[in-house]
Structures are given as C-alpha cells and as structure tokens.
Amino acid sequence: MENTPPPVPSAPNQPPSVPPNPSTDNSLAVVMHLLGFAWFVFPFYGNILAPLVLWLIKRGASPFLDRVGKEVLNFQISFSIYISVAIAVGTVLLIFLIGILFYFVAAAIWVAWVVLMIIGAVKTSNGEEYKYPFTIRLLQ
C-alpha cells in the first residue's frame, strides 16, 4: 500500500453554506404582507417602512423573499397614494358638499387594503405567490 495524504478541504476558512429554508422564507413572506398593519402604529408611513426594512434585510436570502417584498412595497405605496388622493380631493371638495363622497371612497380603499393584505398573507402561507390587484408596479 502506498502512503497517500488525507484529502485537504478545499476552502477551510469558508463558513458552511446554509441551504435556503422554504418554511422560514414562507413565514417571512407572510410577515412582510402583515407588516402593512404598522400603519396603525405609524400612520401614512409605517405601512411602507416596516416591510421595506424587512425586505432590505432579507432580499438577498432568497429570490422568493425578494419578489414578495417588491410586491408588498408596490402595494403599500399604491395604497398610500390612493388614500392620500381620496382624502385630499375630499377635503378640497368639501366646500361643494360633494367631498363627503370622497371620504366614503377613502373608507372603501381602506377596507380593501385590510382585506387584500389578509388575502395576501393567507395565500402566501399556503405557498402561493400573491399579486395584489390595482397596484402600481414601481419596483420591478
């Protein structure tokens, strides 16, 4: 028998690579959808900042989290635009007494926002990618 040296590891200083964990990715994606509710703590910007922070931290972890984060941010930005315009127009038109209609529109937008976030979280928890309707696609 000949003396052969033991095999040398190819990259001794490299940390072991951790394979992506689909259940963790799924859970984080659900959290991204539900972070829109931060609007109740920080109105008019919490719904954007909370998912933005999580997306910026986790977008490199998996392509799935990157796609979900972009979708959630697009939806939250669109919601903020829609609700701001409805309230602003309603306030301006209040002098003509038709502005009250825009407040009802704002309320309908708000209800749709809550329902769509819950639908997105449920579908994502089931492993599906959810595309929000009526969303301006700012982040591609």
N, CA, C and O atoms as a GROMACS GRO file, in nm:
protein
  560
    1MET      N    1   0.084  -0.118   0.000
    1MET     CA    2   0.000   0.000   0.000
    1MET      C    3   0.087   0.123   0.000
    1MET      O    4   0.191   0.128   0.066
    2GLU      N    5   0.045   0.218  -0.073
    2GLU     CA    6   0.122   0.342  -0.077
    2GLU      C    7   0.064   0.442   0.022
    2GLU      O    8  -0.055   0.440   0.053
    3ASN      N    9   0.149   0.529   0.068
    3ASN     CA   10   0.106   0.632   0.163
    3ASN      C   11   0.052   0.752   0.087
    3ASN      O   12   0.126   0.824   0.021
    4THR      N   13  -0.076   0.771   0.098
    4THR     CA   14  -0.137   0.890   0.035
    4THR      C   15  -0.183   0.984   0.146
    4THR      O   16  -0.240   0.940   0.246
    5PRO      N   17  -0.158   1.114   0.127
    5PRO     CA   18  -0.200   1.209   0.230
    5PRO      C   19  -0.353   1.220   0.235
    5PRO      O   20  -0.421   1.198   0.135
    6PRO      N   21  -0.405   1.254   0.351
    6PRO     CA   22  -0.551   1.270   0.361
    6PRO      C   23  -0.598   1.388   0.277
    6PRO      O   24  -0.522   1.482   0.255
    7PRO      N   25  -0.721   1.383   0.230
    7PRO     CA   26  -0.770   1.494   0.146
    7PRO      C   27  -0.775   1.623   0.227
    7PRO      O   28  -0.810   1.624   0.345
    8VAL      N   29  -0.740   1.732   0.160
    8VAL     CA   30  -0.740   1.865   0.221
    8VAL      C   31  -0.871   1.934   0.185
    8VAL      O   32  -0.910   1.933   0.068
    9PRO      N   33  -0.939   1.994   0.283
    9PRO     CA   34  -1.061   2.067   0.248
    9PRO      C   35  -1.030   2.179   0.151
    9PRO      O   36  -0.928   2.247   0.163
   10SER      N   37  -1.117   2.199   0.055
   10SER     CA   38  -1.091   2.298  -0.049
   10SER      C   39  -1.099   2.441   0.001
   10SER      O   40  -1.027   2.528  -0.049
   11ALA      N   41  -1.182   2.468   0.096
   11ALA     CA   42  -1.198   2.605   0.147
   11ALA      C   43  -1.211   2.601   0.299
   11ALA      O   44  -1.322   2.604   0.351
   12PRO      N   45  -1.098   2.593   0.370
   12PRO     CA   46  -1.109   2.577   0.515
   12PRO      C   47  -1.164   2.698   0.587
   12PRO      O   48  -1.221   2.684   0.696
   13ASN      N   49  -1.151   2.817   0.532
   13ASN     CA   50  -1.197   2.939   0.600
   13ASN      C   51  -1.339   2.979   0.564
   13ASN      O   52  -1.391   3.079   0.613
   14GLN      N   53  -1.401   2.902   0.479
   14GLN     CA   54  -1.536   2.933   0.435
   14GLN      C   55  -1.637   2.877   0.534
   14GLN      O   56  -1.625   2.762   0.576
   15PRO      N   57  -1.738   2.959   0.573
   15PRO     CA   58  -1.843   2.902   0.658
   15PRO      C   59  -1.927   2.804   0.578
   15PRO      O   60  -1.941   2.819   0.456
   16PRO      N   61  -1.981   2.704   0.643
   16PRO     CA   62  -2.064   2.608   0.568
   16PRO      C   63  -2.184   2.680   0.509
   16PRO      O   64  -2.248   2.764   0.573
   17SER      N   65  -2.212   2.645   0.386
   17SER     CA   66  -2.325   2.711   0.321
   17SER      C   67  -2.455   2.654   0.376
   17SER      O   68  -2.471   2.534   0.394
   18VAL      N   69  -2.547   2.745   0.403
   18VAL     CA   70  -2.676   2.706   0.459
   18VAL      C   71  -2.779   2.706   0.346
   18VAL      O   72  -2.803   2.810   0.285
   19PRO      N   73  -2.839   2.592   0.318
   19PRO     CA   74  -2.938   2.590   0.211
   19PRO      C   75  -3.061   2.671   0.252
   19PRO      O   76  -3.094   2.680   0.371
   20PRO      N   77  -3.129   2.729   0.154
   20PRO     CA   78  -3.249   2.806   0.188
   20PRO      C   79  -3.353   2.717   0.253
   20PRO      O   80  -3.370   2.601   0.217
   21ASN      N   81  -3.422   2.774   0.347
   21ASN     CA   82  -3.526   2.701   0.419
   21ASN      C   83  -3.662   2.752   0.373
   21ASN      O   84  -3.701   2.863   0.408
   22PRO      N   85  -3.735   2.673   0.294
   22PRO     CA   86  -3.863   2.720   0.240
   22PRO      C   87  -3.964   2.760   0.348
   22PRO      O   88  -4.040   2.854   0.328
   23SER      N   89  -3.965   2.690   0.461
   23SER     CA   90  -4.064   2.724   0.563
   23SER      C   91  -4.031   2.859   0.628
   23SER      O   92  -4.122   2.936   0.660
   24THR      N   93  -3.903   2.887   0.647
   24THR     CA   94  -3.863   3.017   0.701
   24THR      C   95  -3.893   3.127   0.600
   24THR      O   96  -3.944   3.233   0.637
   25ASP      N   97  -3.861   3.102   0.473
   25ASP     CA   98  -3.892   3.201   0.369
   25ASP      C   99  -4.042   3.228   0.364
   25ASP      O  100  -4.084   3.343   0.352
   26ASN      N  101  -4.121   3.123   0.374
   26ASN     CA  102  -4.266   3.138   0.370
   26ASN      C  103  -4.315   3.221   0.488
   26ASN      O  104  -4.399   3.309   0.472
   27SER      N  105  -4.261   3.193   0.606
   27SER     CA  106  -4.302   3.269   0.726
   27SER      C  107  -4.263   3.415   0.715
   27SER      O  108  -4.342   3.504   0.750
   28LEU      N  109  -4.143   3.441   0.666
   28LEU     CA  110  -4.100   3.581   0.649
   28LEU      C  111  -4.184   3.653   0.544
   28LEU      O  112  -4.211   3.773   0.556
   29ALA      N  113  -4.225   3.580   0.441
   29ALA     CA  114  -4.310   3.640   0.338
   29ALA      C  115  -4.447   3.677   0.396
   29ALA      O  116  -4.501   3.783   0.364
   30VAL      N  117  -4.502   3.592   0.480
   30VAL     CA  118  -4.629   3.623   0.546
   30VAL      C  119  -4.613   3.746   0.634
   30VAL      O  120  -4.700   3.833   0.636
   31VAL      N  121  -4.502   3.752   0.708
   31VAL     CA  122  -4.477   3.868   0.793
   31VAL      C  123  -4.468   3.996   0.709
   31VAL      O  124  -4.518   4.101   0.749
   32MET      N  125  -4.403   3.986   0.591
   32MET     CA  126  -4.394   4.103   0.503
   32MET      C  127  -4.533   4.154   0.466
   32MET      O  128  -4.557   4.275   0.466
   33HIS      N  129  -4.622   4.063   0.433
   33HIS     CA  130  -4.759   4.104   0.399
   33HIS      C  131  -4.826   4.172   0.518
   33HIS      O  132  -4.892   4.274   0.501
   34LEU      N  133  -4.809   4.118   0.636
   34LEU     CA  134  -4.880   4.168   0.753
   34LEU      C  135  -4.814   4.292   0.813
   34LEU      O  136  -4.876   4.361   0.894
   35LEU      N  137  -4.691   4.321   0.775
   35LEU     CA  138  -4.625   4.441   0.828
   35LEU      C  139  -4.692   4.570   0.779
   35LEU      O  140  -4.664   4.678   0.832
   36GLY      N  141  -4.778   4.560   0.681
   36GLY     CA  142  -4.855   4.677   0.640
   36GLY      C  143  -4.941   4.731   0.752
   36GLY      O  144  -4.976   4.849   0.754
   37PHE      N  145  -4.975   4.645   0.847
   37PHE     CA  146  -5.055   4.688   0.961
   37PHE      C  147  -4.978   4.781   1.054
   37PHE      O  148  -5.035   4.834   1.150
   38ALA      N  149  -4.850   4.802   1.027
   38ALA     CA  150  -4.772   4.900   1.104
   38ALA      C  151  -4.828   5.041   1.081
   38ALA      O  152  -4.793   5.135   1.153
   39TRP      N  153  -4.915   5.054   0.982
   39TRP     CA  154  -4.981   5.182   0.956
   39TRP      C  155  -5.060   5.227   1.079
   39TRP      O  156  -5.075   5.347   1.103
   40PHE      N  157  -5.110   5.133   1.156
   40PHE     CA  158  -5.188   5.169   1.275
   40PHE      C  159  -5.100   5.227   1.385
   40PHE      O  160  -5.148   5.300   1.471
   41VAL      N  161  -4.972   5.194   1.382
   41VAL     CA  162  -4.878   5.248   1.480
   41VAL      C  163  -4.818   5.379   1.429
   41VAL      O  164  -4.807   5.476   1.504
   42PHE      N  165  -4.778   5.381   1.302
   42PHE     CA  166  -4.719   5.499   1.238
   42PHE      C  167  -4.798   5.531   1.112
   42PHE      O  168  -4.760   5.488   1.004
   43PRO      N  169  -4.909   5.607   1.124
   43PRO     CA  170  -4.994   5.634   1.009
   43PRO      C  171  -4.919   5.702   0.894
   43PRO      O  172  -4.834   5.788   0.914
   44PHE      N  173  -4.954   5.660   0.773
   44PHE     CA  174  -4.910   5.716   0.646
   44PHE      C  175  -4.765   5.686   0.610
   44PHE      O  176  -4.721   5.726   0.502
   45TYR      N  177  -4.689   5.618   0.694
   45TYR     CA  178  -4.557   5.576   0.651
   45TYR      C  179  -4.512   5.444   0.714
   45TYR      O  180  -4.419   5.381   0.664
   46GLY      N  181  -4.575   5.400   0.820
   46GLY     CA  182  -4.538   5.274   0.883
   46GLY      C  183  -4.565   5.155   0.793
   46GLY      O  184  -4.492   5.056   0.797
   47ASN      N  185  -4.669   5.164   0.712
   47ASN     CA  186  -4.704   5.054   0.621
   47ASN      C  187  -4.600   5.036   0.512
   47ASN      O  188  -4.593   4.930   0.450
   48ILE      N  189  -4.519   5.139   0.485
   48ILE     CA  190  -4.414   5.128   0.384
   48ILE      C  191  -4.280   5.095   0.451
   48ILE      O  192  -4.206   5.010   0.403
   49LEU      N  193  -4.250   5.163   0.561
   49LEU     CA  194  -4.119   5.146   0.624
   49LEU      C  195  -4.098   5.007   0.684
   49LEU      O  196  -3.990   4.951   0.671
   50ALA      N  197  -4.200   4.952   0.748
   50ALA     CA  198  -4.183   4.822   0.813
   50ALA      C  199  -4.151   4.711   0.711
   50ALA      O  200  -4.054   4.638   0.730
   51PRO      N  201  -4.230   4.696   0.602
   51PRO     CA  202  -4.193   4.593   0.505
   51PRO      C  203  -4.063   4.626   0.430
   51PRO      O  204  -3.990   4.536   0.389
   52LEU      N  205  -4.035   4.757   0.413
   52LEU     CA  206  -3.912   4.797   0.345
   52LEU      C  207  -3.790   4.750   0.422
   52LEU      O  208  -3.695   4.699   0.363
   53VAL      N  209  -3.790   4.768   0.553
   53VAL     CA  210  -3.676   4.726   0.636
   53VAL      C  211  -3.656   4.575   0.625
   53VAL      O  212  -3.544   4.530   0.605
   54LEU      N  213  -3.764   4.498   0.639
   54LEU     CA  214  -3.751   4.352   0.630
   54LEU      C  215  -3.705   4.310   0.492
   54LEU      O  216  -3.621   4.221   0.479
   55TRP      N  217  -3.757   4.372   0.388
   55TRP     CA  218  -3.717   4.338   0.251
   55TRP      C  219  -3.570   4.370   0.228
   55TRP      O  220  -3.498   4.290   0.168
   56LEU      N  221  -3.524   4.486   0.275
   56LEU     CA  222  -3.384   4.522   0.256
   56LEU      C  223  -3.291   4.424   0.328
   56LEU      O  224  -3.181   4.396   0.280
   57ILE      N  225  -3.333   4.374   0.443
   57ILE     CA  226  -3.250   4.280   0.518
   57ILE      C  227  -3.251   4.142   0.453
   57ILE      O  228  -3.147   4.077   0.448
   58LYS      N  229  -3.365   4.097   0.404
   58LYS     CA  230  -3.381   3.957   0.360
   58LYS      C  231  -3.386   3.936   0.209
   58LYS      O  232  -3.396   3.822   0.165
   59ARG      N  233  -3.379   4.041   0.129
   59ARG     CA  234  -3.396   4.021  -0.016
   59ARG      C  235  -3.287   3.935  -0.078
   59ARG      O  236  -3.311   3.869  -0.179
   60GLY      N  237  -3.167   3.935  -0.020
   60GLY     CA  238  -3.060   3.852  -0.072
   60GLY      C  239  -3.068   3.707  -0.027
   60GLY      O  240  -2.997   3.622  -0.079
   61ALA      N  241  -3.154   3.680   0.070
   61ALA     CA  242  -3.164   3.544   0.124
   61ALA      C  243  -3.229   3.448   0.025
   61ALA      O  244  -3.190   3.331   0.017
   62SER      N  245  -3.327   3.496  -0.050
   62SER     CA  246  -3.391   3.409  -0.149
   62SER      C  247  -3.464   3.495  -0.252
   62SER      O  248  -3.512   3.604  -0.220
   63PRO      N  249  -3.472   3.445  -0.375
   63PRO     CA  250  -3.545   3.517  -0.478
   63PRO      C  251  -3.694   3.531  -0.444
   63PRO      O  252  -3.758   3.629  -0.481
   64PHE      N  253  -3.748   3.433  -0.372
   64PHE     CA  254  -3.889   3.438  -0.332
   64PHE      C  255  -3.914   3.558  -0.241
   64PHE      O  256  -4.010   3.632  -0.263
   65LEU      N  257  -3.830   3.577  -0.140
   65LEU     CA  258  -3.848   3.691  -0.050
   65LEU      C  259  -3.829   3.824  -0.123
   65LEU      O  260  -3.894   3.923  -0.091
   66ASP      N  261  -3.740   3.825  -0.220
   66ASP     CA  262  -3.720   3.947  -0.300
   66ASP      C  263  -3.846   3.981  -0.378
   66ASP      O  264  -3.889   4.097  -0.379
   67ARG      N  265  -3.906   3.882  -0.443
   67ARG     CA  266  -4.028   3.906  -0.521
   67ARG      C  267  -4.144   3.948  -0.431
   67ARG      O  268  -4.218   4.042  -0.464
   68VAL      N  269  -4.161   3.879  -0.318
   68VAL     CA  270  -4.270   3.912  -0.225
   68VAL      C  271  -4.250   4.052  -0.170
   68VAL      O  272  -4.346   4.130  -0.161
   69GLY      N  273  -4.128   4.086  -0.132
   69GLY     CA  274  -4.100   4.218  -0.079
   69GLY      C  275  -4.133   4.329  -0.177
   69GLY      O  276  -4.191   4.431  -0.140
   70LYS      N  277  -4.097   4.309  -0.303
   70LYS     CA  278  -4.129   4.410  -0.406
   70LYS      C  279  -4.279   4.424  -0.424
   70LYS      O  280  -4.331   4.534  -0.436
   71GLU      N  281  -4.348   4.311  -0.425
   71GLU     CA  282  -4.494   4.314  -0.442
   71GLU      C  283  -4.561   4.386  -0.326
   71GLU      O  284  -4.650   4.469  -0.346
   72VAL      N  285  -4.518   4.355  -0.205
   72VAL     CA  286  -4.577   4.419  -0.086
   72VAL      C  287  -4.548   4.568  -0.087
   72VAL      O  288  -4.637   4.648  -0.060
   73LEU      N  289  -4.426   4.607  -0.119
   73LEU     CA  290  -4.392   4.750  -0.122
   73LEU      C  291  -4.470   4.824  -0.230
   73LEU      O  292  -4.518   4.934  -0.207
   74ASN      N  293  -4.482   4.763  -0.347
   74ASN     CA  294  -4.562   4.825  -0.453
   74ASN      C  295  -4.706   4.847  -0.407
   74ASN      O  296  -4.765   4.952  -0.432
   75PHE      N  297  -4.762   4.747  -0.341
   75PHE     CA  298  -4.900   4.758  -0.293
   75PHE      C  299  -4.912   4.867  -0.187
   75PHE      O  300  -5.005   4.948  -0.192
   76GLN      N  301  -4.821   4.869  -0.091
   76GLN     CA  302  -4.830   4.967   0.017
   76GLN      C  303  -4.810   5.110  -0.034
   76GLN      O  304  -4.876   5.202   0.013
   77ILE      N  305  -4.720   5.128  -0.130
   77ILE     CA  306  -4.701   5.261  -0.189
   77ILE      C  307  -4.826   5.302  -0.266
   77ILE      O  308  -4.871   5.416  -0.255
   78SER      N  309  -4.882   5.208  -0.342
   78SER     CA  310  -5.005   5.237  -0.418
   78SER      C  311  -5.119   5.274  -0.323
   78SER      O  312  -5.191   5.371  -0.346
   79PHE      N  313  -5.135   5.196  -0.216
   79PHE     CA  314  -5.240   5.226  -0.118
   79PHE      C  315  -5.221   5.366  -0.061
   79PHE      O  316  -5.317   5.442  -0.049
   80SER      N  317  -5.099   5.400  -0.025
   80SER     CA  318  -5.073   5.532   0.033
   80SER      C  319  -5.108   5.643  -0.064
   80SER      O  320  -5.163   5.746  -0.024
   81ILE      N  321  -5.077   5.624  -0.190
   81ILE     CA  322  -5.112   5.724  -0.292
   81ILE      C  323  -5.264   5.735  -0.305
   81ILE      O  324  -5.318   5.845  -0.302
   82TYR      N  325  -5.331   5.621  -0.319
   82TYR     CA  326  -5.477   5.623  -0.337
   82TYR      C  327  -5.549   5.688  -0.219
   82TYR      O  328  -5.638   5.771  -0.240
   83ILE      N  329  -5.512   5.652  -0.097
   83ILE     CA  330  -5.582   5.704   0.019
   83ILE      C  331  -5.552   5.852   0.036
   83ILE      O  332  -5.641   5.929   0.075
   84SER      N  333  -5.429   5.895   0.008
   84SER     CA  334  -5.393   6.037   0.020
   84SER      C  335  -5.469   6.121  -0.080
   84SER      O  336  -5.518   6.229  -0.047
   85VAL      N  337  -5.480   6.073  -0.203
   85VAL     CA  338  -5.553   6.148  -0.306
   85VAL      C  339  -5.700   6.156  -0.271
   85VAL      O  340  -5.761   6.262  -0.284
   86ALA      N  341  -5.759   6.045  -0.227
   86ALA     CA  342  -5.902   6.045  -0.192
   86ALA      C  343  -5.930   6.143  -0.078
   86ALA      O  344  -6.028   6.217  -0.082
   87ILE      N  345  -5.845   6.144   0.023
   87ILE     CA  346  -5.866   6.235   0.135
   87ILE      C  347  -5.842   6.380   0.093
   87ILE      O  348  -5.918   6.469   0.133
   88ALA      N  349  -5.738   6.406   0.014
   88ALA     CA  350  -5.709   6.543  -0.029
   88ALA      C  351  -5.820   6.599  -0.117
   88ALA      O  352  -5.864   6.712  -0.099
   89VAL      N  353  -5.865   6.519  -0.213
   89VAL     CA  354  -5.973   6.566  -0.302
   89VAL      C  355  -6.101   6.584  -0.222
   89VAL      O  356  -6.174   6.681  -0.244
   90GLY      N  357  -6.128   6.493  -0.131
   90GLY     CA  358  -6.247   6.505  -0.047
   90GLY      C  359  -6.243   6.631   0.038
   90GLY      O  360  -6.345   6.697   0.056
   91THR      N  361  -6.128   6.664   0.089
   91THR     CA  362  -6.114   6.784   0.171
   91THR      C  363  -6.133   6.911   0.088
   91THR      O  364  -6.200   7.004   0.132
   92VAL      N  365  -6.074   6.913  -0.030
   92VAL     CA  366  -6.088   7.030  -0.117
   92VAL      C  367  -6.233   7.047  -0.163
   92VAL      O  368  -6.284   7.158  -0.166
   93LEU      N  369  -6.298   6.937  -0.197
   93LEU     CA  370  -6.434   6.945  -0.249
   93LEU      C  371  -6.540   6.951  -0.139
   93LEU      O  372  -6.660   6.955  -0.168
   94LEU      N  373  -6.497   6.952  -0.015
   94LEU     CA  374  -6.593   6.961   0.094
   94LEU      C  375  -6.673   7.090   0.088
   94LEU      O  376  -6.788   7.095   0.131
   95ILE      N  377  -6.613   7.195   0.034
   95ILE     CA  378  -6.686   7.321   0.023
   95ILE      C  379  -6.805   7.310  -0.072
   95ILE      O  380  -6.902   7.385  -0.060
   96PHE      N  381  -6.797   7.219  -0.164
   96PHE     CA  382  -6.908   7.199  -0.258
   96PHE      C  383  -7.002   7.089  -0.213
   96PHE      O  384  -7.095   7.052  -0.285
   97LEU      N  385  -6.980   7.037  -0.097
   97LEU     CA  386  -7.062   6.933  -0.034
   97LEU      C  387  -7.060   6.798  -0.108
   97LEU      O  388  -7.136   6.708  -0.074
   98ILE      N  389  -6.974   6.785  -0.208
   98ILE     CA  390  -6.961   6.654  -0.272
   98ILE      C  391  -6.834   6.584  -0.223
   98ILE      O  392  -6.809   6.468  -0.256
   99GLY      N  393  -6.756   6.654  -0.144
   99GLY     CA  394  -6.633   6.596  -0.090
   99GLY      C  395  -6.658   6.479   0.002
   99GLY      O  396  -6.571   6.393   0.018
  100ILE      N  397  -6.775   6.476   0.063
  100ILE     CA  398  -6.808   6.366   0.154
  100ILE      C  399  -6.804   6.232   0.081
  100ILE      O  400  -6.774   6.129   0.141
  101LEU      N  401  -6.835   6.233  -0.049
  101LEU     CA  402  -6.830   6.110  -0.128
  101LEU      C  403  -6.688   6.054  -0.133
  101LEU      O  404  -6.667   5.933  -0.132
  102PHE      N  405  -6.589   6.145  -0.140
  102PHE     CA  406  -6.451   6.100  -0.145
  102PHE      C  407  -6.407   6.039  -0.012
  102PHE      O  408  -6.317   5.954  -0.009
  103TYR      N  409  -6.469   6.081   0.097
  103TYR     CA  410  -6.440   6.018   0.225
  103TYR      C  411  -6.494   5.875   0.227
  103TYR      O  412  -6.433   5.786   0.288
  104PHE      N  413  -6.607   5.852   0.162
  104PHE     CA  414  -6.658   5.715   0.150
  104PHE      C  415  -6.567   5.631   0.060
  104PHE      O  416  -6.546   5.512   0.086
  105VAL      N  417  -6.514   5.694  -0.044
  105VAL     CA  418  -6.418   5.625  -0.131
  105VAL      C  419  -6.293   5.589  -0.051
  105VAL      O  420  -6.240   5.478  -0.063
  106ALA      N  421  -6.246   5.682   0.031
  106ALA     CA  422  -6.128   5.656   0.115
  106ALA      C  423  -6.156   5.541   0.211
  106ALA      O  424  -6.069   5.456   0.234
  107ALA      N  425  -6.275   5.537   0.267
  107ALA     CA  426  -6.311   5.427   0.358
  107ALA      C  427  -6.313   5.294   0.283
  107ALA      O  428  -6.269   5.192   0.337
  108ALA      N  429  -6.364   5.293   0.161
  108ALA     CA  430  -6.367   5.170   0.081
  108ALA      C  431  -6.225   5.126   0.046
  108ALA      O  432  -6.195   5.006   0.048
  109ILE      N  433  -6.138   5.220   0.015
  109ILE     CA  434  -5.998   5.187  -0.014
  109ILE      C  435  -5.934   5.126   0.110
  109ILE      O  436  -5.860   5.028   0.100
  110TRP      N  437  -5.962   5.183   0.225
  110TRP     CA  438  -5.905   5.133   0.349
  110TRP      C  439  -5.951   4.990   0.378
  110TRP      O  440  -5.871   4.904   0.416
  111VAL      N  441  -6.079   4.964   0.360
  111VAL     CA  442  -6.132   4.828   0.383
  111VAL      C  443  -6.069   4.730   0.284
  111VAL      O  444  -6.030   4.620   0.322
  112ALA      N  445  -6.057   4.770   0.158
  112ALA     CA  446  -5.994   4.684   0.058
  112ALA      C  447  -5.849   4.657   0.093
  112ALA      O  448  -5.800   4.546   0.073
  113TRP      N  449  -5.781   4.758   0.146
  113TRP     CA  450  -5.641   4.743   0.187
  113TRP      C  451  -5.628   4.634   0.294
  113TRP      O  452  -5.541   4.547   0.284
  114VAL      N  453  -5.714   4.638   0.395
  114VAL     CA  454  -5.710   4.539   0.503
  114VAL      C  455  -5.740   4.399   0.448
  114VAL      O  456  -5.670   4.303   0.478
  115VAL      N  457  -5.845   4.389   0.368
  115VAL     CA  458  -5.886   4.259   0.314
  115VAL      C  459  -5.778   4.201   0.224
  115VAL      O  460  -5.747   4.082   0.232
  116LEU      N  461  -5.720   4.284   0.137
  116LEU     CA  462  -5.619   4.234   0.044
  116LEU      C  463  -5.491   4.192   0.116
  116LEU      O  464  -5.426   4.096   0.075
  117MET      N  465  -5.455   4.262   0.223
  117MET     CA  466  -5.336   4.220   0.299
  117MET      C  467  -5.359   4.084   0.364
  117MET      O  468  -5.270   4.000   0.367
  118ILE      N  469  -5.479   4.062   0.416
  118ILE     CA  470  -5.510   3.933   0.479
  118ILE      C  471  -5.511   3.822   0.374
  118ILE      O  472  -5.459   3.714   0.398
  119ILE      N  473  -5.570   3.849   0.258
  119ILE     CA  474  -5.570   3.751   0.149
  119ILE      C  475  -5.428   3.718   0.107
  119ILE      O  476  -5.393   3.601   0.087
  120GLY      N  477  -5.344   3.822   0.093
  120GLY     CA  478  -5.204   3.800   0.055
  120GLY      C  479  -5.130   3.715   0.156
  120GLY      O  480  -5.053   3.627   0.118
  121ALA      N  481  -5.153   3.740   0.284
  121ALA     CA  482  -5.086   3.663   0.389
  121ALA      C  483  -5.132   3.517   0.388
  121ALA      O  484  -5.052   3.426   0.403
  122VAL      N  485  -5.262   3.496   0.370
  122VAL     CA  486  -5.315   3.359   0.369
  122VAL      C  487  -5.263   3.282   0.248
  122VAL      O  488  -5.219   3.168   0.261
  123LYS      N  489  -5.267   3.344   0.131
  123LYS     CA  490  -5.219   3.274   0.010
  123LYS      C  491  -5.071   3.244   0.020
  123LYS      O  492  -5.026   3.137  -0.021
  124THR      N  493  -4.995   3.339   0.075
  124THR     CA  494  -4.851   3.316   0.090
  124THR      C  495  -4.824   3.206   0.192
  124THR      O  496  -4.731   3.127   0.174
  125SER      N  497  -4.904   3.200   0.297
  125SER     CA  498  -4.884   3.092   0.396
  125SER      C  499  -4.914   2.955   0.335
  125SER      O  500  -4.864   2.854   0.384
  126ASN      N  501  -4.994   2.953   0.229
  126ASN     CA  502  -5.022   2.828   0.158
  126ASN      C  503  -4.920   2.798   0.049
  126ASN      O  504  -4.933   2.700  -0.024
  127GLY      N  505  -4.817   2.883   0.038
  127GLY     CA  506  -4.710   2.860  -0.059
  127GLY      C  507  -4.732   2.923  -0.194
  127GLY      O  508  -4.654   2.899  -0.286
  128GLU      N  509  -4.836   3.004  -0.211
  128GLU     CA  510  -4.863   3.070  -0.338
  128GLU      C  511  -4.804   3.210  -0.337
  128GLU      O  512  -4.794   3.274  -0.232
  129GLU      N  513  -4.766   3.258  -0.455
  129GLU     CA  514  -4.725   3.397  -0.466
  129GLU      C  515  -4.849   3.478  -0.500
  129GLU      O  516  -4.922   3.444  -0.593
  130TYR      N  517  -4.874   3.584  -0.424
  130TYR     CA  518  -4.994   3.664  -0.442
  130TYR      C  519  -4.959   3.795  -0.508
  130TYR      O  520  -4.868   3.865  -0.465
  131LYS      N  521  -5.033   3.828  -0.614
  131LYS     CA  522  -5.019   3.957  -0.683
  131LYS      C  523  -5.138   4.043  -0.646
  131LYS      O  524  -5.253   4.007  -0.674
  132TYR      N  525  -5.111   4.157  -0.582
  132TYR     CA  526  -5.218   4.247  -0.542
  132TYR      C  527  -5.281   4.313  -0.664
  132TYR      O  528  -5.209   4.355  -0.756
  133PRO      N  529  -5.414   4.324  -0.667
  133PRO     CA  530  -5.479   4.398  -0.776
  133PRO      C  531  -5.465   4.549  -0.753
  133PRO      O  532  -5.438   4.594  -0.642
  134PHE      N  533  -5.483   4.625  -0.858
  134PHE     CA  534  -5.483   4.772  -0.853
  134PHE      C  535  -5.353   4.829  -0.799
  134PHE      O  536  -5.352   4.931  -0.731
  135THR      N  537  -5.242   4.762  -0.830
  135THR     CA  538  -5.113   4.804  -0.776
  135THR      C  539  -5.029   4.868  -0.885
  135THR      O  540  -5.020   4.816  -0.997
  136ILE      N  541  -4.967   4.980  -0.852
  136ILE     CA  542  -4.872   5.045  -0.942
  136ILE      C  543  -4.739   4.973  -0.923
  136ILE      O  544  -4.687   4.967  -0.812
  137ARG      N  545  -4.685   4.919  -1.030
  137ARG     CA  546  -4.560   4.841  -1.021
  137ARG      C  547  -4.440   4.935  -1.032
  137ARG      O  548  -4.385   4.953  -1.141
  138LEU      N  549  -4.401   4.995  -0.922
  138LEU     CA  550  -4.288   5.086  -0.920
  138LEU      C  551  -4.156   5.010  -0.909
  138LEU      O  552  -4.059   5.045  -0.976
  139LEU      N  553  -4.152   4.908  -0.827
  139LEU     CA  554  -4.033   4.824  -0.813
  139LEU      C  555  -4.050   4.702  -0.904
  139LEU      O  556  -4.150   4.630  -0.895
  140GLN      N  557  -3.954   4.679  -0.988
  140GLN     CA  558  -3.961   4.564  -1.079
  140GLN      C  559  -3.870   4.461  -1.026
  140GLN      O  560  -3.858   4.354  -1.085
   0.00000   0.00000   0.00000
